[in-house]
Amino acid sequence: MANMSYCRFQNTVTDLMDCLEALNEQEIASEEEQRAADRMLREVAYFLYQHDIVDELPDDVNDRIKELIGMK
């Protein structure tokens, strides 16, 4: 079920932190979860690119983000 608009970020931040911890610990349970993690990272990278945030990051990070979204 989708989050209600008035609390979507409050409800999502805990899940995001859990996902980041799993990525850091390399504890992804299945190939399906790995695909979802990859998609999540690509979506965030594309958001950063769309909003010109990428250009403000160090060149190596900038290059990796562009590579992740297929811009390089």
Secondary structure, DSSP 4 states (H G I P E B T S, - for coil): -PPPTTTHHHHHHHHHHHHHHHHHHT---SHHHHHHHHHHHHHHHHHHHHTT-GGGS-HHHHHHHHHHTT--
